[in-house]
Amino acid sequence: MTLHPRPDAPAHAAPARTERQRARRRRILDATTRLAAAGGFDAVQMREVAESAEVALGTLYRYFPSKIHLLLAVLQDQLGQLHATLSERPLTERDPAERLVHTLKRAFRSHRREPRLAEAMMRALQFADASARDEVGAVFRLTTELLVDASGLSETQAAAHVSAIRVIRHTWHATLLYWLSGNISLTEAHTDVETACRLVAGAPSPPP
């Protein structure tokens, strides 16, 4: 869903991948996910990823210039999976704020199951520099699309609340990072996310 042209969008589309390339990329992402889930950010080393994915180290670097790029790709993959659950397990709430709260609490439950993976992805987002600008932009874009779809708002309604959606996105990322680092409790994280989601409380409820 496109609300308006975004400055964080990549300047060019990625070239089409062959089936073999897609399978290789899938192995790389799966290997990275396993390593991060087991040992967190520091456990993701390019050589170990290449060995686990059964690809040459040089091939891995052609796909991903650094572990930051690699973990941001995993984050994009995880966001896609969370987005898919919206279709598989539709929300029953009609109020946009309640729908958003439900979705983000669902996300936190997922992160509780794999805290080291979540920590690794969020550290990559925090540490990303200009070389990963496109990847960070893709994460922000996917997160925004997830939140808009979760809210149930139409494109017109969402466009009127674009700043609120952006604040919710920032709050989700920051709160997750603070919680994973032990600086706030899960209850506090939920409360902060709920507070941000109330920014769309005045939005019209989605049609039945």
C-alpha positions as CSV (number, residue, x, y, z in Angstrom):
1,M,0.0,0.0,0.0
2,T,1.4,3.4,-1.0
3,L,0.3,6.5,0.9
4,H,2.6,8.9,-1.0
5,P,6.0,8.8,-2.6
6,R,8.6,8.1,0.2
7,P,12.1,9.5,0.3
8,D,13.2,6.3,2.0
9,A,12.4,4.2,-1.0
10,P,15.3,2.6,-2.9
11,A,16.4,4.5,-5.9
12,H,16.1,1.5,-8.2
13,A,14.3,-1.8,-8.2
14,A,16.2,-5.0,-7.4
15,P,16.9,-7.1,-10.4
16,A,14.8,-10.2,-10.9
17,R,16.3,-13.3,-9.3
18,T,16.4,-16.7,-10.8
19,E,14.9,-19.7,-8.9
20,R,18.4,-20.8,-8.0
21,Q,19.3,-17.4,-6.7
22,R,16.1,-17.2,-4.7
23,A,16.8,-20.6,-3.1
24,R,20.4,-19.6,-2.3
25,R,19.2,-16.3,-0.7
26,R,16.6,-18.3,1.3
27,R,19.3,-20.6,2.6
28,I,21.4,-17.6,3.6
29,L,18.5,-15.9,5.5
30,D,17.6,-19.2,7.2
31,A,21.2,-19.8,8.3
32,T,21.4,-16.2,9.7
33,T,18.1,-16.6,11.5
34,R,19.3,-19.8,13.2
35,L,22.6,-18.3,14.2
36,A,21.0,-15.1,15.6
37,A,18.3,-17.1,17.4
38,A,21.0,-19.2,19.1
39,G,23.5,-16.6,19.9
40,G,22.3,-13.1,19.1
41,F,24.1,-10.3,17.2
42,D,27.6,-11.4,17.9
43,A,26.9,-15.0,16.8
44,V,26.2,-13.8,13.2
45,Q,29.6,-14.0,11.5
46,M,29.8,-14.0,7.8
47,R,32.0,-17.1,7.5
48,E,29.7,-19.1,9.8
49,V,26.7,-17.9,7.8
50,A,28.3,-19.0,4.5
51,E,29.2,-22.4,5.9
52,S,25.8,-23.0,7.4
53,A,24.1,-21.9,4.1
54,E,26.5,-23.9,2.0
55,V,27.6,-21.0,-0.1
56,A,31.0,-19.6,-0.8
57,L,32.0,-16.6,1.3
58,G,32.5,-14.5,-1.7
59,T,29.0,-15.3,-2.9
60,L,27.6,-14.3,0.5
61,Y,29.3,-10.9,0.2
62,R,27.9,-10.4,-3.2
63,Y,24.4,-10.8,-1.8
64,F,25.1,-8.9,1.5
65,P,28.1,-6.6,2.0
66,S,28.0,-6.9,5.8
67,K,26.3,-8.6,8.7
68,I,24.2,-5.4,9.1
69,H,22.8,-5.8,5.6
70,L,22.3,-9.4,6.3
71,L,20.4,-8.9,9.6
72,L,18.3,-6.1,8.0
73,A,17.3,-8.6,5.3
74,V,16.3,-11.0,8.1
75,L,14.2,-8.3,9.7
76,Q,12.5,-7.6,6.4
77,D,11.8,-11.4,6.2
78,Q,10.3,-11.5,9.7
79,L,8.1,-8.4,9.0
80,G,6.8,-10.2,5.9
81,Q,5.9,-13.3,8.0
82,L,4.2,-11.1,10.6
83,H,2.3,-9.4,7.8
84,A,1.2,-12.8,6.4
85,T,-0.4,-13.7,9.8
86,L,-2.8,-10.8,9.3
87,S,-4.3,-12.8,6.4
88,E,-4.0,-16.2,8.1
89,R,-5.4,-15.0,11.4
90,P,-7.6,-12.0,10.7
91,L,-8.2,-9.4,13.4
92,T,-11.8,-9.2,14.8
93,E,-11.5,-5.7,16.4
94,R,-13.1,-2.9,14.4
95,D,-11.4,0.1,16.1
96,P,-8.1,0.9,14.3
97,A,-6.3,1.6,17.6
98,E,-7.4,-1.8,19.1
99,R,-6.4,-3.6,15.9
100,L,-2.9,-2.0,16.1
101,V,-2.5,-2.9,19.8
102,H,-3.5,-6.5,19.1
103,T,-1.0,-6.7,16.2
104,L,1.9,-5.3,18.1
105,K,1.2,-7.4,21.2
106,R,1.3,-10.4,18.8
107,A,4.7,-9.2,17.6
108,F,6.0,-8.9,21.1
109,R,4.9,-12.5,21.8
110,S,6.9,-13.6,18.8
111,H,9.9,-11.7,20.1
112,R,9.6,-13.3,23.5
113,R,10.0,-16.7,21.8
114,E,13.2,-15.6,20.0
115,P,14.6,-12.8,22.1
116,R,18.2,-13.2,20.7
117,L,17.0,-13.0,17.2
118,A,14.9,-9.9,17.9
119,E,17.9,-8.3,19.7
120,A,20.2,-9.0,16.7
121,M,17.8,-7.5,14.2
122,M,17.2,-4.4,16.3
123,R,20.9,-3.9,16.9
124,A,21.4,-4.1,13.1
125,L,18.7,-1.4,12.6
126,Q,20.3,0.7,15.3
127,F,23.9,0.4,14.0
128,A,23.1,0.7,10.3
129,D,25.0,3.5,8.5
130,A,24.6,5.2,5.1
131,S,25.7,2.1,3.3
132,A,22.5,0.4,4.4
133,R,20.2,3.3,3.7
134,D,18.1,1.3,1.2
135,E,17.8,-1.6,3.6
136,V,16.7,0.6,6.4
137,G,14.2,2.4,4.1
138,A,12.8,-1.0,3.2
139,V,12.3,-1.9,6.8
140,F,10.5,1.3,7.5
141,R,8.4,0.9,4.4
142,L,7.4,-2.7,5.3
143,T,6.7,-1.7,8.9
144,T,4.4,1.2,7.7
145,E,2.6,-1.1,5.3
146,L,2.1,-3.7,8.1
147,L,0.7,-1.1,10.5
148,V,-1.6,0.4,7.9
149,D,-3.0,-3.0,7.0
150,A,-3.3,-4.0,10.6
151,S,-5.3,-0.8,11.4
152,G,-7.9,-1.6,8.7
153,L,-7.9,2.0,7.5
154,S,-8.5,2.8,3.9
155,E,-5.7,4.5,1.9
156,T,-7.5,7.8,2.3
157,Q,-7.9,7.4,6.1
158,A,-4.3,6.2,6.5
159,A,-3.0,9.2,4.5
160,A,-4.8,11.5,7.0
161,H,-3.0,9.7,9.9
162,V,0.4,9.2,8.3
163,S,2.2,11.1,11.0
164,A,0.5,8.9,13.7
165,I,1.4,5.8,11.8
166,R,5.0,7.0,11.7
167,V,5.1,7.7,15.4
168,I,3.6,4.2,16.1
169,R,6.4,2.8,14.0
170,H,9.1,4.7,15.8
171,T,7.6,3.8,19.2
172,W,7.4,0.1,18.3
173,H,11.1,-0.1,17.3
174,A,12.3,2.0,20.2
175,T,10.2,0.2,22.8
176,L,11.3,-3.2,21.5
177,L,14.9,-2.2,21.8
178,Y,14.5,-0.8,25.3
179,W,12.7,-4.0,26.4
180,L,15.2,-6.3,24.9
181,S,18.0,-4.5,26.6
182,G,16.2,-4.8,29.9
183,N,15.6,-1.1,30.4
184,I,11.8,-1.4,30.6
185,S,9.5,-4.2,31.5
186,L,7.1,-6.0,29.1
187,T,4.2,-4.3,30.9
188,E,5.8,-0.9,30.3
189,A,6.5,-1.8,26.7
190,H,2.9,-2.7,26.1
191,T,1.7,0.4,27.8
192,D,3.9,2.6,25.6
193,V,2.8,0.9,22.4
194,E,-0.8,1.2,23.4
195,T,-0.4,4.9,24.1
196,A,1.1,5.4,20.6
197,C,-1.7,3.4,19.0
198,R,-4.3,5.7,20.5
199,L,-3.1,8.4,18.1
200,V,-5.4,6.8,15.6
201,A,-8.3,6.5,18.1
202,G,-10.1,9.3,16.3
203,A,-10.0,7.6,12.9
204,P,-13.2,6.2,11.5
205,S,-13.7,2.5,12.2
206,P,-13.2,0.2,9.1
207,P,-16.5,-0.7,7.4
208,P,-17.9,-4.1,8.5
